[in-house]
Amino acid sequence: MSRFATSHVMWEITRDRGLAERFTADPDAVLAGRDLTEAERTALAAADLRALFQAGVHPFVLYHFALRLAGGFSMPFMERYLGQLRGLTVGSLDT
């Protein structure tokens, strides 16, 4: 997997509200033509934060990606976000 390509797409979505809206409506269209593996496309399209973390996406990029897709900070967002990552450790990246 290309952490850079994955992180770059996530960062673009984080920085561009319109792109985030298009991604939410049709992730496959936004990801089409990008230099991503099938596993990266699948994880991104599903906004599978756990898989993205395990693939090595930087936690800062991951958090802001999730925050953008959620429409901003709230306690329910934080509970869902942490719930998806519960039990992961830095060492789990090796497995």
Biopython code that builds the backbone (N, CA, C, O; Angstrom):
import numpy as np
from Bio.PDB.StructureBuilder import StructureBuilder

atoms = [
    (1, "MET", "N", (0.828, -1.197, 0.000)),
    (1, "MET", "CA", (0.000, 0.000, 0.000)),
    (1, "MET", "C", (0.865, 1.250, 0.000)),
    (1, "MET", "O", (1.947, 1.277, 0.585)),
    (2, "SER", "N", (0.386, 2.245, -0.642)),
    (2, "SER", "CA", (1.084, 3.511, -0.685)),
    (2, "SER", "C", (0.492, 4.454, 0.355)),
    (2, "SER", "O", (-0.563, 5.051, 0.143)),
    (3, "ARG", "N", (1.175, 4.576, 1.459)),
    (3, "ARG", "CA", (0.669, 5.478, 2.508)),
    (3, "ARG", "C", (0.561, 6.906, 2.004)),
    (3, "ARG", "O", (-0.368, 7.630, 2.363)),
    (4, "PHE", "N", (1.519, 7.312, 1.167)),
    (4, "PHE", "CA", (1.485, 8.687, 0.676)),
    (4, "PHE", "C", (0.247, 8.942, -0.168)),
    (4, "PHE", "O", (-0.451, 9.933, 0.044)),
    (5, "ALA", "N", (-0.035, 8.058, -1.125)),
    (5, "ALA", "CA", (-1.189, 8.253, -2.009)),
    (5, "ALA", "C", (-2.489, 8.261, -1.205)),
    (5, "ALA", "O", (-3.366, 9.095, -1.435)),
    (6, "THR", "N", (-2.603, 7.335, -0.270)),
    (6, "THR", "CA", (-3.799, 7.268, 0.567)),
    (6, "THR", "C", (-3.934, 8.525, 1.411)),
    (6, "THR", "O", (-5.001, 9.137, 1.462)),
    (7, "SER", "N", (-2.862, 8.902, 2.064)),
    (7, "SER", "CA", (-2.880, 10.100, 2.910)),
    (7, "SER", "C", (-3.167, 11.354, 2.098)),
    (7, "SER", "O", (-3.860, 12.259, 2.563)),
    (8, "HIS", "N", (-2.634, 11.402, 0.885)),
    (8, "HIS", "CA", (-2.841, 12.580, 0.042)),
    (8, "HIS", "C", (-4.323, 12.742, -0.316)),
    (8, "HIS", "O", (-4.861, 13.848, -0.249)),
    (9, "VAL", "N", (-4.974, 11.653, -0.692)),
    (9, "VAL", "CA", (-6.402, 11.713, -0.995)),
    (9, "VAL", "C", (-7.179, 12.158, 0.242)),
    (9, "VAL", "O", (-8.063, 13.010, 0.156)),
    (10, "MET", "N", (-6.843, 11.576, 1.389)),
    (10, "MET", "CA", (-7.532, 11.935, 2.625)),
    (10, "MET", "C", (-7.333, 13.409, 2.952)),
    (10, "MET", "O", (-8.269, 14.083, 3.383)),
    (11, "TRP", "N", (-6.124, 13.911, 2.751)),
    (11, "TRP", "CA", (-5.843, 15.310, 3.042)),
    (11, "TRP", "C", (-6.608, 16.229, 2.098)),
    (11, "TRP", "O", (-7.116, 17.267, 2.523)),
    (12, "GLU", "N", (-6.696, 15.858, 0.809)),
    (12, "GLU", "CA", (-7.481, 16.653, -0.144)),
    (12, "GLU", "C", (-8.943, 16.738, 0.301)),
    (12, "GLU", "O", (-9.548, 17.809, 0.262)),
    (13, "ILE", "N", (-9.498, 15.616, 0.720)),
    (13, "ILE", "CA", (-10.889, 15.584, 1.178)),
    (13, "ILE", "C", (-11.052, 16.441, 2.433)),
    (13, "ILE", "O", (-12.060, 17.127, 2.599)),
    (14, "THR", "N", (-10.066, 16.396, 3.299)),
    (14, "THR", "CA", (-10.096, 17.191, 4.524)),
    (14, "THR", "C", (-10.092, 18.688, 4.220)),
    (14, "THR", "O", (-10.789, 19.462, 4.876)),
    (15, "ARG", "N", (-9.317, 19.084, 3.242)),
    (15, "ARG", "CA", (-9.125, 20.499, 2.941)),
    (15, "ARG", "C", (-10.224, 21.107, 2.063)),
    (15, "ARG", "O", (-10.376, 22.329, 2.031)),
    (16, "ASP", "N", (-10.990, 20.274, 1.353)),
    (16, "ASP", "CA", (-11.940, 20.772, 0.362)),
    (16, "ASP", "C", (-13.344, 20.268, 0.680)),
    (16, "ASP", "O", (-13.661, 19.101, 0.452)),
    (17, "ARG", "N", (-14.171, 21.148, 1.202)),
    (17, "ARG", "CA", (-15.536, 20.780, 1.607)),
    (17, "ARG", "C", (-16.336, 20.205, 0.431)),
    (17, "ARG", "O", (-17.064, 19.225, 0.592)),
    (18, "GLY", "N", (-16.197, 20.815, -0.742)),
    (18, "GLY", "CA", (-16.914, 20.321, -1.922)),
    (18, "GLY", "C", (-16.490, 18.912, -2.294)),
    (18, "GLY", "O", (-17.327, 18.070, -2.620)),
    (19, "LEU", "N", (-15.196, 18.657, -2.244)),
    (19, "LEU", "CA", (-14.685, 17.318, -2.528)),
    (19, "LEU", "C", (-15.198, 16.329, -1.493)),
    (19, "LEU", "O", (-15.553, 15.200, -1.832)),
    (20, "ALA", "N", (-15.237, 16.747, -0.238)),
    (20, "ALA", "CA", (-15.759, 15.883, 0.830)),
    (20, "ALA", "C", (-17.222, 15.543, 0.565)),
    (20, "ALA", "O", (-17.643, 14.406, 0.776)),
    (21, "GLU", "N", (-17.991, 16.510, 0.111)),
    (21, "GLU", "CA", (-19.400, 16.262, -0.190)),
    (21, "GLU", "C", (-19.540, 15.298, -1.364)),
    (21, "GLU", "O", (-20.385, 14.403, -1.338)),
    (22, "ARG", "N", (-18.709, 15.480, -2.401)),
    (22, "ARG", "CA", (-18.745, 14.570, -3.546)),
    (22, "ARG", "C", (-18.300, 13.165, -3.130)),
    (22, "ARG", "O", (-18.855, 12.168, -3.591)),
    (23, "PHE", "N", (-17.294, 13.098, -2.255)),
    (23, "PHE", "CA", (-16.815, 11.810, -1.759)),
    (23, "PHE", "C", (-17.905, 11.091, -0.968)),
    (23, "PHE", "O", (-18.095, 9.885, -1.125)),
    (24, "THR", "N", (-18.608, 11.816, -0.133)),
    (24, "THR", "CA", (-19.689, 11.222, 0.655)),
    (24, "THR", "C", (-20.790, 10.692, -0.258)),
    (24, "THR", "O", (-21.345, 9.622, -0.008)),
    (25, "ALA", "N", (-21.104, 11.433, -1.310)),
    (25, "ALA", "CA", (-22.166, 11.031, -2.231)),
    (25, "ALA", "C", (-21.746, 9.873, -3.133)),
    (25, "ALA", "O", (-22.548, 8.981, -3.411)),
    (26, "ASP", "N", (-20.484, 9.882, -3.594)),
    (26, "ASP", "CA", (-20.025, 8.854, -4.538)),
    (26, "ASP", "C", (-18.511, 8.661, -4.406)),
    (26, "ASP", "O", (-17.740, 9.173, -5.219)),
    (27, "PRO", "N", (-18.092, 7.915, -3.374)),
    (27, "PRO", "CA", (-16.653, 7.752, -3.153)),
    (27, "PRO", "C", (-15.920, 7.137, -4.341)),
    (27, "PRO", "O", (-14.776, 7.499, -4.612)),
    (28, "ASP", "N", (-16.563, 6.212, -5.052)),
    (28, "ASP", "CA", (-15.899, 5.577, -6.187)),
    (28, "ASP", "C", (-15.555, 6.584, -7.278)),
    (28, "ASP", "O", (-14.497, 6.486, -7.901)),
    (29, "ALA", "N", (-16.427, 7.538, -7.510)),
    (29, "ALA", "CA", (-16.164, 8.565, -8.526)),
    (29, "ALA", "C", (-14.983, 9.438, -8.125)),
    (29, "ALA", "O", (-14.152, 9.781, -8.967)),
    (30, "VAL", "N", (-14.899, 9.799, -6.854)),
    (30, "VAL", "CA", (-13.790, 10.640, -6.378)),
    (30, "VAL", "C", (-12.469, 9.873, -6.426)),
    (30, "VAL", "O", (-11.420, 10.459, -6.693)),
    (31, "LEU", "N", (-12.515, 8.573, -6.169)),
    (31, "LEU", "CA", (-11.295, 7.771, -6.127)),
    (31, "LEU", "C", (-10.861, 7.271, -7.497)),
    (31, "LEU", "O", (-9.732, 6.806, -7.652)),
    (32, "ALA", "N", (-11.736, 7.357, -8.492)),
    (32, "ALA", "CA", (-11.421, 6.876, -9.839)),
    (32, "ALA", "C", (-10.203, 7.612, -10.396)),
    (32, "ALA", "O", (-10.080, 8.830, -10.263)),
    (33, "GLY", "N", (-9.321, 6.859, -11.014)),
    (33, "GLY", "CA", (-8.152, 7.441, -11.663)),
    (33, "GLY", "C", (-7.012, 7.799, -10.734)),
    (33, "GLY", "O", (-5.978, 8.291, -11.185)),
    (34, "ARG", "N", (-7.183, 7.563, -9.456)),
    (34, "ARG", "CA", (-6.113, 7.863, -8.500)),
    (34, "ARG", "C", (-5.212, 6.645, -8.348)),
    (34, "ARG", "O", (-5.653, 5.506, -8.504)),
    (35, "ASP", "N", (-3.958, 6.899, -8.044)),
    (35, "ASP", "CA", (-2.955, 5.842, -7.929)),
    (35, "ASP", "C", (-3.084, 5.147, -6.574)),
    (35, "ASP", "O", (-2.283, 5.368, -5.665)),
    (36, "LEU", "N", (-4.112, 4.300, -6.459)),
    (36, "LEU", "CA", (-4.396, 3.592, -5.217)),
    (36, "LEU", "C", (-4.525, 2.106, -5.509)),
    (36, "LEU", "O", (-4.919, 1.711, -6.606)),
    (37, "THR", "N", (-4.193, 1.294, -4.529)),
    (37, "THR", "CA", (-4.429, -0.134, -4.655)),
    (37, "THR", "C", (-5.917, -0.409, -4.410)),
    (37, "THR", "O", (-6.645, 0.458, -3.927)),
    (38, "GLU", "N", (-6.348, -1.598, -4.741)),
    (38, "GLU", "CA", (-7.744, -1.963, -4.500)),
    (38, "GLU", "C", (-8.073, -1.925, -3.005)),
    (38, "GLU", "O", (-9.162, -1.499, -2.617)),
    (39, "ALA", "N", (-7.129, -2.371, -2.166)),
    (39, "ALA", "CA", (-7.336, -2.341, -0.713)),
    (39, "ALA", "C", (-7.484, -0.900, -0.213)),
    (39, "ALA", "O", (-8.310, -0.623, 0.656)),
    (40, "GLU", "N", (-6.684, 0.008, -0.764)),
    (40, "GLU", "CA", (-6.786, 1.416, -0.373)),
    (40, "GLU", "C", (-8.136, 1.993, -0.791)),
    (40, "GLU", "O", (-8.787, 2.693, -0.014)),
    (41, "ARG", "N", (-8.555, 1.693, -2.029)),
    (41, "ARG", "CA", (-9.853, 2.181, -2.515)),
    (41, "ARG", "C", (-10.991, 1.681, -1.625)),
    (41, "ARG", "O", (-11.893, 2.437, -1.262)),
    (42, "THR", "N", (-10.931, 0.400, -1.284)),
    (42, "THR", "CA", (-11.982, -0.198, -0.468)),
    (42, "THR", "C", (-12.047, 0.460, 0.906)),
    (42, "THR", "O", (-13.127, 0.815, 1.379)),
    (43, "ALA", "N", (-10.884, 0.622, 1.549)),
    (43, "ALA", "CA", (-10.840, 1.233, 2.881)),
    (43, "ALA", "C", (-11.290, 2.691, 2.840)),
    (43, "ALA", "O", (-12.028, 3.141, 3.718)),
    (44, "LEU", "N", (-10.851, 3.421, 1.831)),
    (44, "LEU", "CA", (-11.258, 4.823, 1.716)),
    (44, "LEU", "C", (-12.745, 4.947, 1.422)),
    (44, "LEU", "O", (-13.441, 5.732, 2.066)),
    (45, "ALA", "N", (-13.235, 4.180, 0.458)),
    (45, "ALA", "CA", (-14.645, 4.278, 0.073)),
    (45, "ALA", "C", (-15.562, 3.969, 1.251)),
    (45, "ALA", "O", (-16.632, 4.562, 1.387)),
    (46, "ALA", "N", (-15.138, 3.038, 2.100)),
    (46, "ALA", "CA", (-15.936, 2.676, 3.267)),
    (46, "ALA", "C", (-15.632, 3.561, 4.470)),
    (46, "ALA", "O", (-16.266, 3.429, 5.517)),
    (47, "ALA", "N", (-14.660, 4.468, 4.320)),
    (47, "ALA", "CA", (-14.175, 5.276, 5.448)),
    (47, "ALA", "C", (-13.873, 4.357, 6.629)),
    (47, "ALA", "O", (-14.257, 4.631, 7.766)),
    (48, "ASP", "N", (-13.177, 3.263, 6.331)),
    (48, "ASP", "CA", (-12.817, 2.260, 7.332)),
    (48, "ASP", "C", (-11.588, 2.749, 8.088)),
    (48, "ASP", "O", (-10.455, 2.453, 7.706)),
    (49, "LEU", "N", (-11.818, 3.493, 9.152)),
    (49, "LEU", "CA", (-10.735, 4.125, 9.893)),
    (49, "LEU", "C", (-9.776, 3.105, 10.476)),
    (49, "LEU", "O", (-8.565, 3.327, 10.493)),
    (50, "ARG", "N", (-10.295, 2.012, 10.942)),
    (50, "ARG", "CA", (-9.453, 0.966, 11.518)),
    (50, "ARG", "C", (-8.482, 0.414, 10.463)),
    (50, "ARG", "O", (-7.286, 0.286, 10.725)),
    (51, "ALA", "N", (-8.999, 0.091, 9.276)),
    (51, "ALA", "CA", (-8.154, -0.431, 8.200)),
    (51, "ALA", "C", (-7.130, 0.614, 7.758)),
    (51, "ALA", "O", (-5.976, 0.281, 7.489)),
    (52, "LEU", "N", (-7.550, 1.865, 7.683)),
    (52, "LEU", "CA", (-6.635, 2.929, 7.279)),
    (52, "LEU", "C", (-5.520, 3.119, 8.304)),
    (52, "LEU", "O", (-4.362, 3.307, 7.932)),
    (53, "PHE", "N", (-5.857, 3.071, 9.578)),
    (53, "PHE", "CA", (-4.844, 3.167, 10.632)),
    (53, "PHE", "C", (-3.873, 1.997, 10.524)),
    (53, "PHE", "O", (-2.656, 2.176, 10.592)),
    (54, "GLN", "N", (-4.425, 0.802, 10.356)),
    (54, "GLN", "CA", (-3.571, -0.380, 10.269)),
    (54, "GLN", "C", (-2.699, -0.355, 9.020)),
    (54, "GLN", "O", (-1.636, -0.976, 8.995)),
    (55, "ALA", "N", (-3.136, 0.353, 7.985)),
    (55, "ALA", "CA", (-2.339, 0.494, 6.767)),
    (55, "ALA", "C", (-1.217, 1.508, 6.935)),
    (55, "ALA", "O", (-0.349, 1.630, 6.070)),
    (56, "GLY", "N", (-1.233, 2.237, 8.051)),
    (56, "GLY", "CA", (-0.142, 3.164, 8.325)),
    (56, "GLY", "C", (-0.442, 4.622, 8.086)),
    (56, "GLY", "O", (0.470, 5.449, 8.107)),
    (57, "VAL", "N", (-1.711, 4.965, 7.857)),
    (57, "VAL", "CA", (-2.059, 6.376, 7.702)),
    (57, "VAL", "C", (-1.761, 7.097, 9.020)),
    (57, "VAL", "O", (-2.071, 6.594, 10.100)),
    (58, "HIS", "N", (-1.164, 8.262, 8.915)),
    (58, "HIS", "CA", (-0.815, 9.035, 10.103)),
    (58, "HIS", "C", (-2.075, 9.384, 10.890)),
    (58, "HIS", "O", (-3.069, 9.804, 10.300)),
    (59, "PRO", "N", (-2.051, 9.219, 12.204)),
    (59, "PRO", "CA", (-3.239, 9.505, 13.032)),
    (59, "PRO", "C", (-3.791, 10.920, 12.853)),
    (59, "PRO", "O", (-5.003, 11.117, 12.937)),
    (60, "PHE", "N", (-2.940, 11.891, 12.614)),
    (60, "PHE", "CA", (-3.391, 13.273, 12.399)),
    (60, "PHE", "C", (-4.269, 13.355, 11.149)),
    (60, "PHE", "O", (-5.338, 13.966, 11.177)),
    (61, "VAL", "N", (-3.819, 12.742, 10.062)),
    (61, "VAL", "CA", (-4.571, 12.749, 8.804)),
    (61, "VAL", "C", (-5.870, 11.970, 8.982)),
    (61, "VAL", "O", (-6.926, 12.399, 8.515)),
    (62, "LEU", "N", (-5.793, 10.838, 9.650)),
    (62, "LEU", "CA", (-6.956, 9.995, 9.882)),
    (62, "LEU", "C", (-8.039, 10.750, 10.665)),
    (62, "LEU", "O", (-9.213, 10.719, 10.298)),
    (63, "TYR", "N", (-7.635, 11.418, 11.733)),
    (63, "TYR", "CA", (-8.584, 12.154, 12.569)),
    (63, "TYR", "C", (-9.286, 13.254, 11.770)),
    (63, "TYR", "O", (-10.508, 13.390, 11.833)),
    (64, "HIS", "N", (-8.517, 14.027, 11.030)),
    (64, "HIS", "CA", (-9.105, 15.147, 10.292)),
    (64, "HIS", "C", (-9.985, 14.671, 9.138)),
    (64, "HIS", "O", (-10.979, 15.320, 8.811)),
    (65, "PHE", "N", (-9.633, 13.560, 8.528)),
    (65, "PHE", "CA", (-10.470, 12.946, 7.496)),
    (65, "PHE", "C", (-11.821, 12.556, 8.109)),
    (65, "PHE", "O", (-12.874, 12.901, 7.572)),
    (66, "ALA", "N", (-11.782, 11.850, 9.213)),
    (66, "ALA", "CA", (-13.013, 11.426, 9.892)),
    (66, "ALA", "C", (-13.831, 12.637, 10.336)),
    (66, "ALA", "O", (-15.056, 12.644, 10.213)),
    (67, "LEU", "N", (-13.158, 13.647, 10.847)),
    (67, "LEU", "CA", (-13.828, 14.856, 11.308)),
    (67, "LEU", "C", (-14.548, 15.562, 10.158)),
    (67, "LEU", "O", (-15.684, 16.008, 10.321)),
    (68, "ARG", "N", (-13.901, 15.664, 9.009)),
    (68, "ARG", "CA", (-14.518, 16.304, 7.839)),
    (68, "ARG", "C", (-15.757, 15.522, 7.392)),
    (68, "ARG", "O", (-16.807, 16.105, 7.124)),
    (69, "LEU", "N", (-15.620, 14.195, 7.316)),
    (69, "LEU", "CA", (-16.752, 13.384, 6.865)),
    (69, "LEU", "C", (-17.921, 13.444, 7.844)),
    (69, "LEU", "O", (-19.077, 13.304, 7.446)),
    (70, "ALA", "N", (-17.619, 13.652, 9.117)),
    (70, "ALA", "CA", (-18.663, 13.746, 10.138)),
    (70, "ALA", "C", (-19.321, 15.118, 10.157)),
    (70, "ALA", "O", (-20.366, 15.295, 10.782)),
    (71, "GLY", "N", (-18.723, 16.084, 9.484)),
    (71, "GLY", "CA", (-19.284, 17.427, 9.453)),
    (71, "GLY", "C", (-18.860, 18.304, 10.607)),
    (71, "GLY", "O", (-19.418, 19.383, 10.809)),
    (72, "GLY", "N", (-17.877, 17.854, 11.367)),
    (72, "GLY", "CA", (-17.370, 18.648, 12.474)),
    (72, "GLY", "C", (-17.395, 17.881, 13.780)),
    (72, "GLY", "O", (-17.885, 16.755, 13.858)),
    (73, "PHE", "N", (-16.856, 18.519, 14.797)),
    (73, "PHE", "CA", (-16.701, 17.878, 16.091)),
    (73, "PHE", "C", (-18.012, 17.827, 16.860)),
    (73, "PHE", "O", (-18.800, 18.773, 16.862)),
    (74, "SER", "N", (-18.215, 16.701, 17.506)),
    (74, "SER", "CA", (-19.300, 16.535, 18.474)),
    (74, "SER", "C", (-18.906, 15.377, 19.372)),
    (74, "SER", "O", (-18.037, 14.583, 19.012)),
    (75, "MET", "N", (-19.519, 15.271, 20.505)),
    (75, "MET", "CA", (-19.217, 14.147, 21.389)),
    (75, "MET", "C", (-19.630, 12.814, 20.748)),
    (75, "MET", "O", (-18.884, 11.841, 20.858)),
    (76, "PRO", "N", (-20.793, 12.736, 20.082)),
    (76, "PRO", "CA", (-21.120, 11.474, 19.401)),
    (76, "PRO", "C", (-20.080, 11.097, 18.333)),
    (76, "PRO", "O", (-19.741, 9.923, 18.180)),
    (77, "PHE", "N", (-19.572, 12.111, 17.588)),
    (77, "PHE", "CA", (-18.505, 11.825, 16.626)),
    (77, "PHE", "C", (-17.311, 11.218, 17.334)),
    (77, "PHE", "O", (-16.775, 10.200, 16.895)),
    (78, "MET", "N", (-16.891, 11.836, 18.427)),
    (78, "MET", "CA", (-15.714, 11.371, 19.149)),
    (78, "MET", "C", (-15.907, 9.952, 19.666)),
    (78, "MET", "O", (-14.981, 9.142, 19.613)),
    (79, "GLU", "N", (-17.091, 9.647, 20.159)),
    (79, "GLU", "CA", (-17.375, 8.297, 20.646)),
    (79, "GLU", "C", (-17.291, 7.274, 19.510)),
    (79, "GLU", "O", (-16.722, 6.196, 19.683)),
    (80, "ARG", "N", (-17.858, 7.613, 18.348)),
    (80, "ARG", "CA", (-17.791, 6.699, 17.185)),
    (80, "ARG", "C", (-16.346, 6.536, 16.712)),
    (80, "ARG", "O", (-15.895, 5.427, 16.427)),
    (81, "TYR", "N", (-15.632, 7.654, 16.634)),
    (81, "TYR", "CA", (-14.247, 7.635, 16.164)),
    (81, "TYR", "C", (-13.385, 6.754, 17.064)),
    (81, "TYR", "O", (-12.681, 5.866, 16.585)),
    (82, "LEU", "N", (-13.443, 7.002, 18.351)),
    (82, "LEU", "CA", (-12.647, 6.209, 19.294)),
    (82, "LEU", "C", (-13.099, 4.755, 19.323)),
    (82, "LEU", "O", (-12.280, 3.853, 19.499)),
    (83, "GLY", "N", (-14.391, 4.524, 19.151)),
    (83, "GLY", "CA", (-14.897, 3.158, 19.123)),
    (83, "GLY", "C", (-14.318, 2.354, 17.972)),
    (83, "GLY", "O", (-14.039, 1.164, 18.117)),
    (84, "GLN", "N", (-14.136, 3.006, 16.822)),
    (84, "GLN", "CA", (-13.571, 2.320, 15.661)),
    (84, "GLN", "C", (-12.097, 1.969, 15.858)),
    (84, "GLN", "O", (-11.597, 1.016, 15.260)),
    (85, "LEU", "N", (-11.415, 2.729, 16.686)),
    (85, "LEU", "CA", (-9.979, 2.521, 16.885)),
    (85, "LEU", "C", (-9.651, 1.796, 18.184)),
    (85, "LEU", "O", (-8.495, 1.458, 18.435)),
    (86, "ARG", "N", (-10.664, 1.558, 19.006)),
    (86, "ARG", "CA", (-10.449, 0.933, 20.313)),
    (86, "ARG", "C", (-9.679, -0.382, 20.161)),
    (86, "ARG", "O", (-9.994, -1.217, 19.314)),
    (87, "GLY", "N", (-8.664, -0.534, 21.004)),
    (87, "GLY", "CA", (-7.878, -1.757, 21.039)),
    (87, "GLY", "C", (-6.654, -1.748, 20.148)),
    (87, "GLY", "O", (-5.796, -2.622, 20.274)),
    (88, "LEU", "N", (-6.551, -0.780, 19.250)),
    (88, "LEU", "CA", (-5.365, -0.720, 18.385)),
    (88, "LEU", "C", (-4.190, -0.128, 19.149)),
    (88, "LEU", "O", (-4.359, 0.739, 20.007)),
    (89, "THR", "N", (-3.016, -0.603, 18.826)),
    (89, "THR", "CA", (-1.791, -0.038, 19.360)),
    (89, "THR", "C", (-0.831, 0.181, 18.206)),
    (89, "THR", "O", (-1.026, -0.366, 17.121)),
    (90, "VAL", "N", (0.181, 0.960, 18.427)),
    (90, "VAL", "CA", (1.174, 1.207, 17.377)),
    (90, "VAL", "C", (1.767, -0.122, 16.932)),
    (90, "VAL", "O", (2.036, -0.310, 15.746)),
    (91, "GLY", "N", (1.972, -1.037, 17.857)),
    (91, "GLY", "CA", (2.513, -2.348, 17.525)),
    (91, "GLY", "C", (1.601, -3.158, 16.629)),
    (91, "GLY", "O", (2.058, -4.087, 15.963)),
    (92, "SER", "N", (0.299, -2.819, 16.598)),
    (92, "SER", "CA", (-0.625, -3.581, 15.766)),
    (92, "SER", "C", (-0.407, -3.296, 14.286)),
    (92, "SER", "O", (-0.969, -3.993, 13.441)),
    (93, "LEU", "N", (0.393, -2.290, 13.954)),
    (93, "LEU", "CA", (0.697, -2.001, 12.561)),
    (93, "LEU", "C", (1.508, -3.124, 11.926)),
    (93, "LEU", "O", (1.479, -3.306, 10.709)),
    (94, "ASP", "N", (2.226, -3.870, 12.746)),
    (94, "ASP", "CA", (3.082, -4.931, 12.220)),
    (94, "ASP", "C", (2.319, -6.203, 11.901)),
    (94, "ASP", "O", (2.864, -7.102, 11.260)),
    (95, "THR", "N", (1.078, -6.298, 12.331)),
    (95, "THR", "CA", (0.326, -7.541, 12.112)),
    (95, "THR", "C", (-0.628, -7.439, 10.970)),
    (95, "THR", "O", (-1.330, -8.403, 10.665)),
]
sb = StructureBuilder()
sb.init_structure("model")
sb.init_model(0)
sb.init_chain("A")
sb.init_seg("    ")
for serial, (resi, resn, name, xyz) in enumerate(atoms, 1):
    if name == "N":
        sb.init_residue(resn, " ", resi, " ")
    sb.init_atom(name, np.array(xyz, "f"), 0.0, 1.0, " ", f" {name:<3s}", serial, name[0])
structure = sb.get_structure()
